[in-house]
Amino acid sequence: MITAQTPVYLLVPNESNERVLHPGRVLDLPEQNAVLIGFERAIAPPVGSDVNLFFENRGKFLQQSGTIVAANASEAAADIVQSIVFRCVGEPVSADSRGSFRVNVAELDMTARVENDRKCRVVDVSPEGLGLIAKKSHRLGTAVRVTLAFEDQQLEGMARVQTVRPMPDGSFRCGLLVPSTEDQMRSSLRKITALAQRRQLRALRLSA
């Protein structure tokens, strides 16, 4: 699934034990289950570290477990500062945790702000995240600040960009996942999802 020049994101804890996604790209596949990855800045993960690699394949955001078996300064390309050899362990699995039901809210005139991108139309919500149409593209795997108000519920905080799909009109359909550690945001999402369902049920009763 991983091929040369594939954009990838290496998850490495920093000194504060926060999980940070470092963007890189695949330079080569030197042997079976081994991936040579280049980075534009040094991340200095120690050899022997067990880390996770994230990448997109056919519209899905996947996670591959593995170990760093080598880390060297690289001169493979002008923009590459460091390279590592990542050895895959097992098969990649889906990194999209929005496994619960989603409520289509395209008709509810719900909007959100993503960073400085205002009035992004929200198309679906779930207890774990939301899908929306953004005017700007957001890099896959990065954390973005989201603000959303619906009825009496306010949601504000960081979410991870899970999917990005260009639309014919030049906009971008983005899927955002709120981390499970964000209890307040998850709680607001559950309430917003329930409110959206009730709004839709009332509309159905009135149209019957």
FENPE-V938213 format. One record per residue. N is the residue number from 1. RES is the residue in one small letter. PHI is phi as a letter, one per 40 degrees, with the letter a starting at -180 (999 if undefined). OMEGA is omega in degrees with one decimal (* if undefined). NEAR is the number of other ideal C-beta (glycine too) atoms within 12 Angstrom. Layout:
<<N & RES & PHI & OMEGA & NEAR> <N & RES & PHI & OMEGA & NEAR>>
This chain:
<<1 & m & 999 & 178.9 & 23> <2 & i & c & 179.8 & 32> <3 & t & b & 179.4 & 17> <4 & a & d & -179.3 & 17> <5 & q & g & 175.9 & 19> <6 & t & c & 173.0 & 29> <7 & p & c & -179.8 & 30> <8 & v & b & 179.5 & 41> <9 & y & b & -179.3 & 37> <10 & l & c & -179.1 & 42> <11 & l & c & -176.8 & 31> <12 & v & b & 175.5 & 32> <13 & p & c & 176.8 & 19> <14 & n & c & -176.4 & 14> <15 & e & c & 178.9 & 8> <16 & s & c & -178.7 & 7> <17 & n & g & 173.2 & 8> <18 & e & c & -179.6 & 14> <19 & r & c & -176.0 & 21> <20 & v & b & 176.1 & 24> <21 & l & c & 179.7 & 33> <22 & h & b & -179.9 & 35> <23 & p & c & 176.6 & 28> <24 & g & a & 176.0 & 40> <25 & r & a & -178.8 & 30> <26 & v & c & 178.7 & 34> <27 & l & c & -175.7 & 31> <28 & d & a & 172.7 & 24> <29 & l & b & -170.7 & 21> <30 & p & c & 179.1 & 19> <31 & e & a & -177.9 & 14> <32 & q & d & 178.3 & 9> <33 & n & g & 178.2 & 22> <34 & a & b & -177.8 & 25> <35 & v & b & 174.1 & 39> <36 & l & c & -174.6 & 33> <37 & i & b & 178.1 & 47> <38 & g & b & -179.8 & 37> <39 & f & b & -179.0 & 35> <40 & e & c & 173.2 & 20> <41 & r & a & -175.6 & 18> <42 & a & c & 176.4 & 19> <43 & i & b & 171.8 & 29> <44 & a & f & 174.2 & 20> <45 & p & c & -179.2 & 33> <46 & p & c & 176.2 & 16> <47 & v & c & -177.3 & 17> <48 & g & g & -179.8 & 15> <49 & s & c & 172.4 & 25> <50 & d & c & -175.1 & 23> <51 & v & b & 177.3 & 36> <52 & n & b & 179.2 & 32> <53 & l & b & 179.4 & 47> <54 & f & b & 177.9 & 43> <55 & f & a & 179.8 & 38> <56 & e & b & 177.7 & 31> <57 & n & a & 179.2 & 25> <58 & r & f & 176.0 & 14> <59 & g & g & 179.6 & 17> <60 & k & b & 178.3 & 21> <61 & f & c & -172.7 & 37> <62 & l & b & 179.2 & 30> <63 & q & b & 179.4 & 33> <64 & q & b & 176.5 & 36> <65 & s & c & 178.2 & 24> <66 & g & i & -176.4 & 32> <67 & t & b & 173.9 & 27> <68 & i & c & -176.8 & 35> <69 & v & b & 176.8 & 26> <70 & a & a & 176.6 & 24> <71 & a & a & -175.2 & 28> <72 & n & a & 168.1 & 23> <73 & a & c & -174.6 & 16> <74 & s & b & 173.1 & 26> <75 & e & b & -177.0 & 13> <76 & a & c & 178.7 & 24> <77 & a & a & -175.3 & 18> <78 & a & c & -175.9 & 9> <79 & d & c & -178.5 & 17> <80 & i & c & -179.1 & 24> <81 & v & c & -177.6 & 22> <82 & q & a & 174.6 & 30> <83 & s & b & 175.9 & 33> <84 & i & b & 169.6 & 43> <85 & v & b & -177.8 & 32> <86 & f & b & 178.2 & 45> <87 & r & b & -177.4 & 28> <88 & c & c & 175.3 & 32> <89 & v & b & -178.5 & 21> <90 & g & g & -177.6 & 16> <91 & e & b & 176.7 & 14> <92 & p & c & 178.8 & 27> <93 & v & b & 179.7 & 22> <94 & s & c & 176.4 & 23> <95 & a & c & 179.8 & 31> <96 & d & c & -176.4 & 29> <97 & s & c & 178.1 & 23> <98 & r & c & -174.6 & 32> <99 & g & c & -178.7 & 16> <100 & s & c & -176.9 & 18> <101 & f & c & 175.8 & 16> <102 & r & b & 179.4 & 25> <103 & v & b & 178.0 & 32> <104 & n & c & -177.3 & 20> <105 & v & b & -176.0 & 33> <106 & a & d & -177.4 & 21> <107 & e & c & -174.1 & 16> <108 & l & c & 178.5 & 26> <109 & d & f & 179.0 & 15> <110 & m & c & 178.8 & 33> <111 & t & b & 179.2 & 25> <112 & a & b & 172.9 & 40> <113 & r & b & 176.9 & 27> <114 & v & b & -172.1 & 40> <115 & e & f & 179.1 & 24> <116 & n & c & -179.7 & 14> <117 & d & c & -174.5 & 26> <118 & r & c & 174.2 & 17> <119 & k & f & 172.7 & 20> <120 & c & c & -177.2 & 30> <121 & r & c & 178.8 & 30> <122 & v & c & -177.3 & 40> <123 & v & b & 174.3 & 32> <124 & d & a & 177.1 & 35> <125 & v & b & 174.6 & 44> <126 & s & a & 178.1 & 32> <127 & p & c & -178.4 & 31> <128 & e & b & -176.2 & 32> <129 & g & a & -178.3 & 45> <130 & l & a & 174.0 & 48> <131 & g & b & -177.5 & 36> <132 & l & a & 177.2 & 41> <133 & i & b & -177.5 & 34> <134 & a & b & 177.4 & 38> <135 & k & c & -178.4 & 23> <136 & k & b & 175.2 & 22> <137 & s & c & 176.9 & 23> <138 & h & b & -173.4 & 33> <139 & r & c & -178.9 & 24> <140 & l & d & 176.4 & 34> <141 & g & g & -178.0 & 37> <142 & t & c & 177.2 & 27> <143 & a & c & -179.8 & 27> <144 & v & b & 177.9 & 35> <145 & r & c & -176.9 & 24> <146 & v & b & 174.5 & 40> <147 & t & b & -177.8 & 29> <148 & l & a & 175.0 & 38> <149 & a & b & 177.7 & 19> <150 & f & a & -173.9 & 28> <151 & e & f & -176.6 & 20> <152 & d & c & -176.5 & 11> <153 & q & b & 177.3 & 23> <154 & q & b & 178.2 & 20> <155 & l & b & 176.7 & 37> <156 & e & a & 178.9 & 21> <157 & g & i & -174.9 & 28> <158 & m & c & 175.4 & 25> <159 & a & b & -179.5 & 41> <160 & r & c & 178.0 & 42> <161 & v & c & -177.1 & 41> <162 & q & c & -179.0 & 41> <163 & t & a & 174.6 & 35> <164 & v & b & 179.4 & 30> <165 & r & b & 178.1 & 25> <166 & p & c & 178.8 & 17> <167 & m & b & -177.4 & 17> <168 & p & d & -177.2 & 9> <169 & d & c & 179.0 & 11> <170 & g & g & 175.8 & 12> <171 & s & c & -176.4 & 23> <172 & f & b & 174.8 & 29> <173 & r & c & -175.5 & 30> <174 & c & b & 171.6 & 41> <175 & g & b & -176.7 & 39> <176 & l & b & 177.7 & 50> <177 & l & b & 175.3 & 39> <178 & v & c & -178.0 & 39> <179 & p & d & -179.0 & 25> <180 & s & c & 178.5 & 18> <181 & t & c & -179.3 & 16> <182 & e & c & -174.0 & 25> <183 & d & c & -177.2 & 14> <184 & q & c & 178.6 & 18> <185 & m & c & 178.4 & 33> <186 & r & c & 178.5 & 28> <187 & s & c & 178.4 & 20> <188 & s & c & 178.9 & 33> <189 & l & c & 178.0 & 42> <190 & r & c & -179.0 & 25> <191 & k & c & 178.8 & 23> <192 & i & c & 177.8 & 37> <193 & t & c & 179.0 & 37> <194 & a & c & 178.2 & 23> <195 & l & c & 179.2 & 26> <196 & a & c & 177.7 & 35> <197 & q & c & -179.5 & 24> <198 & r & c & 178.0 & 19> <199 & r & c & -179.6 & 24> <200 & q & c & 178.8 & 23> <201 & l & c & 177.5 & 15> <202 & r & c & 178.9 & 14> <203 & a & c & 178.9 & 15> <204 & l & c & 179.4 & 12> <205 & r & c & -178.9 & 10> <206 & l & c & -178.6 & 9> <207 & s & c & -177.3 & 8> <208 & a & c & * & 7>>
